[in-house]
Amino acid sequence: MSAISAADMVLANPGIIVPGRPSWNCLLCHRPWPSPDAKADLDTQYARFPSGLAIYMASVLYDAVEDLPEPTPADLYERFLAWIRPG
């Protein structure tokens, strides 16, 4: 079974906003992901389960650590976790 790329996900689900790797820029607007639109989309998707959003974003933060050049913990926190509303 082959891996599904972010570009394939966008083509299959045009409403989903996903990051391009290894840049971690939004594939739709090319801003750092999660972009404001991606945050709004994720917030809507996880509205009933905000703890699920926190878990998802923590997992993508873990992946981003491997891809981004010399990320600082503070930058990663601001980008991936600080915007999540408490559940």
DSSP file (Angstrom, degrees, kcal/mol; ACC not computed):
  #  RESIDUE AA STRUCTURE BP1 BP2  ACC     N-H-->O    O-->H-N    N-H-->O    O-->H-N    TCO  KAPPA ALPHA  PHI   PSI    X-CA   Y-CA   Z-CA
    1    1 A M              0   0    0      0, 0.0     2,-0.2     0, 0.0     0, 0.0   0.000 360.0 360.0 360.0 130.2    0.0    0.0    0.0
    2    2 A S        -     0   0    0      1,-0.1     2,-0.1     0, 0.0     0, 0.0  -0.564 360.0-102.5 -91.4 155.1    1.5    3.4   -1.0
    3    3 A A        -     0   0    0     -2,-0.2     2,-0.5     1,-0.1    -1,-0.1  -0.431  30.9-124.3 -72.7 147.7    1.4    6.5    1.1
    4    4 A I        -     0   0    0     -2,-0.1     2,-0.1     4,-0.0    -1,-0.1  -0.832  25.8-139.1 -94.2 126.7   -1.2    9.2    0.3
    5    5 A S     >  -     0   0    0     -2,-0.5     4,-1.9     1,-0.1     5,-0.1  -0.387  20.7-113.6 -81.2 162.1    0.4   12.6   -0.3
    6    6 A A  H  > S+     0   0    0      1,-0.2     4,-2.1     2,-0.2     5,-0.2   0.880 119.2  55.7 -60.9 -38.1   -1.0   15.8    0.9
    7    7 A A  H  > S+     0   0    0      1,-0.2     4,-2.2     2,-0.2    -1,-0.2   0.897 105.9  50.8 -62.6 -40.0   -1.6   16.8   -2.7
    8    8 A D  H  > S+     0   0    0      1,-0.2     4,-2.3     2,-0.2    -1,-0.2   0.883 108.5  53.0 -62.9 -38.3   -3.6   13.6   -3.3
    9    9 A M  H  X S+     0   0    0     -4,-1.9     4,-2.3     2,-0.2     7,-0.2   0.901 108.7  49.3 -63.7 -40.8   -5.7   14.5   -0.2
   10   10 A V  H  < S+     0   0    0     -4,-2.1    -2,-0.2     2,-0.2    -1,-0.2   0.913 111.9  48.2 -65.4 -42.2   -6.5   18.0   -1.6
   11   11 A L  H  < S+     0   0    0     -4,-2.2    -2,-0.2     1,-0.2    -1,-0.2   0.884 116.9  42.3 -65.3 -38.2   -7.5   16.5   -4.9
   12   12 A A  H  < S+     0   0    0     -4,-2.3    -2,-0.2     1,-0.3    -1,-0.2   0.796 129.4  28.2 -78.0 -29.2   -9.7   13.9   -3.3
   13   13 A N    ><  -     0   0    0     -4,-2.3     3,-2.2    -5,-0.2    -1,-0.3  -0.723  69.1-176.2-133.1  80.6  -11.2   16.4   -0.7
   14   14 A P  T 3  S+     0   0    0      0, 0.0    -1,-0.1     0, 0.0    -4,-0.1   0.688  80.7  57.3 -58.8 -19.2  -11.1   19.9   -2.2
   15   15 A G  T 3  S+     0   0    0      2,-0.1     2,-0.3    26,-0.0    -5,-0.1   0.625  84.9  97.2 -85.2 -12.6  -12.3   21.5    1.1
   16   16 A I    <   -     0   0    0     -3,-2.2     2,-0.6    -7,-0.2    -3,-0.1  -0.569  63.2-148.6 -83.5 139.5   -9.6   20.2    3.3
   17   17 A I        +     0   0    0     -2,-0.3    -2,-0.1    21,-0.1    25,-0.1  -0.922  27.3 170.8-109.8 112.7   -6.6   22.5    4.0
   18   18 A V        -     0   0    0     -2,-0.6     9,-2.3   -12,-0.1    10,-0.3  -0.832  30.6-109.1-124.3 157.8   -3.4   20.5    4.4
   19   19 A P  E     -A   26   0A   0      0, 0.0     2,-0.4     0, 0.0     7,-0.2  -0.533  22.8-129.6 -83.7 151.6    0.3   21.3    4.8
   20   20 A G  E  >> -A   25   0A   0      5,-3.0     4,-2.9    -2,-0.2     5,-0.7  -0.826  41.2-104.6 -91.5 138.2    2.9   20.6    2.2
   21   21 A R  T  45S+     0   0    0     -2,-0.4   -15,-0.1     1,-0.3    43,-0.0  -0.912  89.8  12.9-114.1 142.6    5.9   18.8    3.6
   22   22 A P  T  45S+     0   0    0      0, 0.0    -1,-0.3     0, 0.0    -2,-0.0  -0.967 129.3  49.8 -95.3   6.1    8.7   19.4    4.3
   23   23 A S  T  45S-     0   0    0      2,-0.1    -2,-0.2    45,-0.1     3,-0.1   0.802  87.5-143.4 -76.0 -27.2    8.0   23.1    4.1
   24   24 A W  T  <5 +     0   0    0     -4,-2.9     9,-2.9     1,-0.3     2,-0.3   0.848  50.9 141.3  61.1  36.2    4.9   23.0    6.3
   25   25 A N  E   < -AB  20  32A   0     -5,-0.7    -5,-3.0     7,-0.3    -1,-0.3  -0.824  62.9 -95.5-101.8 149.0    3.3   25.7    4.2
   26   26 A C  E  >  -A   19   0A   0      5,-3.7     4,-1.5    -2,-0.3    -1,-0.0  -0.384  25.0-142.1 -62.1 134.3   -0.4   25.5    3.3
   27   27 A L  T  4 S+     0   0    0     -9,-2.3    -1,-0.1     1,-0.2   -10,-0.0   0.707  98.1  43.8 -72.8 -18.6   -1.0   23.9   -0.1
   28   28 A L  T  4 S+     0   0    0    -10,-0.3    -1,-0.2     3,-0.1   -11,-0.0   0.895 132.0  13.9 -91.7 -46.6   -3.8   26.3   -0.9
   29   29 A C  T  4 S-     0   0    0      2,-0.1    -2,-0.2     3,-0.0    -1,-0.0   0.548  89.5-131.2-110.2  -9.0   -2.5   29.7    0.2
   30   30 A H     <  +     0   0    0     -4,-1.5    -3,-0.1     1,-0.2     3,-0.1   0.617  63.5 128.9  68.4  14.9    1.2   28.9    0.7
   31   31 A R  S    S-     0   0    0      1,-0.1    -5,-3.7    -6,-0.1    -1,-0.2  -0.549  76.4 -70.5 -89.0 164.2    1.3   30.6    4.1
   32   32 A P  B    S-B   25   0A   0      0, 0.0    -7,-0.3     0, 0.0    -1,-0.1  -0.323  73.9 -87.9 -55.3 131.6    2.8   28.7    7.1
   33   33 A W  S    S+     0   0    0     -9,-2.9   -15,-0.0     1,-0.2     2,-0.0  -0.706 114.6  46.3 -89.3 138.9    0.4   25.9    8.1
   34   34 A P  S    S-     0   0    0      0, 0.0    -1,-0.2     0, 0.0   -16,-0.0   0.296  85.2-173.1 -80.1 125.6   -1.9   26.0    9.9
   35   35 A S     >  -     0   0    0     -4,-0.2     4,-2.8     1,-0.1     5,-0.2  -0.244  44.0 -94.0 -72.6 169.7   -2.9   29.2    8.1
   36   36 A P  H  > S+     0   0    0      0, 0.0     4,-2.2     0, 0.0     5,-0.2   0.896 130.0  49.1 -54.9 -39.7   -5.8   31.2    9.5
   37   37 A D  H  > S+     0   0    0      2,-0.2     4,-2.4     1,-0.2     5,-0.2   0.899 111.0  49.4 -66.7 -39.5   -8.1   29.3    7.1
   38   38 A A  H  > S+     0   0    0      2,-0.2     4,-3.0     1,-0.2     5,-0.2   0.899 109.8  51.7 -65.9 -39.7   -6.7   26.0    8.1
   39   39 A K  H  X S+     0   0    0     -4,-2.8     4,-2.8     2,-0.2    -2,-0.2   0.928 111.3  46.9 -62.1 -44.5   -7.2   26.9   11.8
   40   40 A A  H  X S+     0   0    0     -4,-2.2     4,-2.0    -5,-0.2    -2,-0.2   0.908 113.7  48.9 -63.1 -41.5  -10.8   27.8   11.2
   41   41 A D  H  X S+     0   0    0     -4,-2.4     4,-2.6     2,-0.2    -2,-0.2   0.932 114.0  45.0 -63.6 -47.1  -11.3   24.6    9.2
   42   42 A L  H  X S+     0   0    0     -4,-3.0     4,-2.3     1,-0.2    -2,-0.2   0.899 110.6  54.2 -64.7 -40.6   -9.7   22.5   11.9
   43   43 A D  H  < S+     0   0    0     -4,-2.8    -1,-0.2    -5,-0.2    -2,-0.2   0.897 111.7  45.7 -60.5 -40.3  -11.6   24.3   14.7
   44   44 A T  H >< S+     0   0    0     -4,-2.0     3,-1.3     1,-0.2     4,-0.3   0.928 112.0  50.5 -67.4 -45.8  -14.9   23.5   12.9
   45   45 A Q  H 3< S+     0   0    0     -4,-2.6     3,-0.3     1,-0.3    -2,-0.2   0.858 120.2  35.5 -60.8 -36.4  -14.0   19.8   12.2
   46   46 A Y  T >< S+     0   0    0     -4,-2.3     3,-0.9     1,-0.2     7,-0.3   0.139  80.1 118.7-105.3  18.8  -13.1   19.3   15.9
   47   47 A A  T <  S+     0   0    0     -3,-1.3    -1,-0.2     1,-0.3    -2,-0.1   0.853  82.4  41.7 -55.7 -38.4  -15.7   21.5   17.4
   48   48 A R  T 3  S+     0   0    0     -3,-0.3    -1,-0.3    -4,-0.3     3,-0.1   0.668 125.1  36.4 -83.2 -16.5  -17.3   18.6   19.3
   49   49 A F    X>  +     0   0    0     -3,-0.9     3,-1.2     1,-0.1     4,-1.2  -0.531  61.9 163.5-135.6  67.6  -14.0   17.1   20.3
   50   50 A P  H 3> S+     0   0    0      0, 0.0     4,-1.9     0, 0.0     5,-0.1   0.793  78.1  60.5 -61.1 -27.1  -11.5   19.8   21.1
   51   51 A S  H 3> S+     0   0    0      1,-0.2     4,-2.1     2,-0.2     5,-0.1   0.849 100.5  56.2 -67.4 -30.5   -9.2   17.4   22.9
   52   52 A G  H <> S+     0   0    0     -3,-1.2     4,-2.6     2,-0.2    -1,-0.2   0.869 105.0  51.8 -65.0 -36.7   -9.0   15.5   19.5
   53   53 A L  H  X S+     0   0    0     -4,-1.2     4,-3.0    -7,-0.3     5,-0.2   0.915 108.6  50.5 -65.0 -42.6   -7.7   18.7   17.9
   54   54 A A  H  X S+     0   0    0     -4,-1.9     4,-2.0     1,-0.2    -2,-0.2   0.911 112.4  46.9 -61.9 -41.9   -5.1   19.1   20.6
   55   55 A I  H  X S+     0   0    0     -4,-2.1     4,-1.9     2,-0.2    -2,-0.2   0.926 113.5  48.3 -65.7 -44.5   -3.9   15.5   20.1
   56   56 A Y  H  X S+     0   0    0     -4,-2.6     4,-2.2     1,-0.2     5,-0.2   0.937 112.8  47.2 -60.9 -47.4   -3.9   15.9   16.3
   57   57 A M  H  X S+     0   0    0     -4,-3.0     4,-2.2     1,-0.2    -1,-0.2   0.855 109.4  53.8 -67.1 -33.6   -1.9   19.1   16.4
   58   58 A A  H  X S+     0   0    0     -4,-2.0     4,-1.8    -5,-0.2    -1,-0.2   0.884 109.0  50.3 -64.8 -36.8    0.6   17.7   18.9
   59   59 A S  H  X S+     0   0    0     -4,-1.9     4,-1.6     2,-0.2    -2,-0.2   0.894 111.5  46.0 -70.4 -38.2    1.1   14.8   16.4
   60   60 A V  H  X S+     0   0    0     -4,-2.2     4,-2.6     2,-0.2    -1,-0.2   0.849 108.7  56.9 -72.9 -31.0    1.7   17.1   13.5
   61   61 A L  H  X S+     0   0    0     -4,-2.2     4,-1.8     2,-0.2    -2,-0.2   0.922 104.9  52.7 -59.5 -43.3    4.0   19.3   15.6
   62   62 A Y  H  X S+     0   0    0     -4,-1.8     4,-0.8     1,-0.2    -2,-0.2   0.906 111.0  46.2 -58.9 -43.0    6.1   16.1   16.2
   63   63 A D  H >X S+     0   0    0     -4,-1.6     4,-1.0     1,-0.2     3,-0.7   0.889 108.9  55.6 -66.1 -39.3    6.3   15.5   12.4
   64   64 A A  H 3X S+     0   0    0     -4,-2.6     4,-3.0     1,-0.2     3,-0.2   0.824  95.9  65.4 -65.4 -31.1    7.2   19.2   11.8
   65   65 A V  H 3< S+     0   0    0     -4,-1.8    -1,-0.2     1,-0.2    -2,-0.2   0.878 104.3  46.8 -57.4 -37.4   10.2   18.9   14.2
   66   66 A E  H << S+     0   0    0     -4,-0.8    -1,-0.2    -3,-0.7    -2,-0.2   0.792 120.1  37.7 -74.0 -28.9   11.7   16.5   11.8
   67   67 A D  H  < S+     0   0    0     -4,-1.0    -2,-0.2    -3,-0.2    -3,-0.1   0.855  96.9  80.0 -94.6 -39.4   11.0   18.6    8.7
   68   68 A L  S  < S-     0   0    0     -4,-3.0     2,-0.6    -5,-0.1   -45,-0.1  -0.475  84.9-111.6 -78.5 140.6   11.6   22.3    9.7
   69   69 A P  S    S-     0   0    0      0, 0.0    -1,-0.1     0, 0.0    -2,-0.1  -0.589  85.3 -27.6 -74.7 116.2   15.1   23.6    9.8
   70   70 A E  S    S-     0   0    0     -2,-0.6     2,-0.2    -5,-0.1    -5,-0.1   0.884  79.5-169.3  48.8  55.9   16.1   24.3   13.5
   71   71 A P        -     0   0    0      0, 0.0    -1,-0.1     0, 0.0     3,-0.0  -0.490  14.6-133.9 -72.4 143.8   12.6   25.1   14.9
   72   72 A T     >  -     0   0    0     -2,-0.2     4,-2.5     1,-0.1     5,-0.2  -0.708  17.2-120.8 -92.4 150.9   12.6   26.5   18.4
   73   73 A P  H  > S+     0   0    0      0, 0.0     4,-2.6     0, 0.0     5,-0.2   0.891 114.2  52.5 -55.5 -40.1   10.2   25.1   21.0
   74   74 A A  H  > S+     0   0    0      2,-0.2     4,-2.5     1,-0.2     5,-0.2   0.916 110.0  47.7 -64.0 -42.7    8.5   28.5   21.4
   75   75 A D  H  > S+     0   0    0      2,-0.2     4,-2.4     1,-0.2     5,-0.2   0.918 112.9  48.7 -64.0 -43.4    8.0   28.9   17.6
   76   76 A L  H  X S+     0   0    0     -4,-2.5     4,-2.8     2,-0.2     5,-0.5   0.917 111.4  49.9 -63.0 -43.1    6.5   25.4   17.4
   77   77 A Y  H  X>S+     0   0    0     -4,-2.6     5,-2.7    -5,-0.2     4,-2.3   0.946 112.8  46.6 -60.7 -48.3    4.2   26.0   20.3
   78   78 A E  H  <5S+     0   0    0     -4,-2.5     5,-0.3     3,-0.2    -1,-0.2   0.902 117.6  43.1 -60.7 -41.7    2.9   29.3   18.8
   79   79 A R  H  <5S+     0   0    0     -4,-2.4    -2,-0.2    -5,-0.2    -1,-0.2   0.904 128.7  21.2 -73.7 -42.5    2.4   27.8   15.4
   80   80 A F  H  <5S+     0   0    0     -4,-2.8    -3,-0.2    -5,-0.2    -2,-0.2   0.737 133.7  16.4-104.5 -25.1    0.8   24.4   16.3
   81   81 A L  T ><5S+     0   0    0     -4,-2.3     3,-1.7    -5,-0.5    -3,-0.2   0.746  99.0  76.3-122.8 -32.7   -0.7   24.6   19.8
   82   82 A A  T 3 <S+     0   0    0     -5,-2.7    -4,-0.1     1,-0.3    -3,-0.1   0.771  94.9  55.0 -60.5 -28.1   -1.2   28.2   21.1
   83   83 A W  T 3  S+     0   0    0     -5,-0.3     2,-0.3    -4,-0.1    -1,-0.3   0.602  80.3 108.5 -82.5 -11.6   -4.3   28.9   19.0
   84   84 A I    <   -     0   0    0     -3,-1.7     3,-0.1     1,-0.1    -3,-0.0  -0.492  68.6-131.5 -72.7 129.1   -6.2   25.8   20.2
   85   85 A R        -     0   0    0     -2,-0.3   -31,-0.1     1,-0.1    -1,-0.1  -0.530  30.1 -99.0 -78.2 146.7   -9.1   26.8   22.4
   86   86 A P              0   0    0      0, 0.0    -1,-0.1     0, 0.0   -35,-0.1  -0.307 360.0 360.0 -64.3 148.1   -9.5   24.8   25.7
   87   87 A G              0   0    0    -37,-0.1   -36,-0.1    -3,-0.1    -2,-0.0   0.442 360.0 360.0 -88.7 360.0  -12.0   22.0   25.7
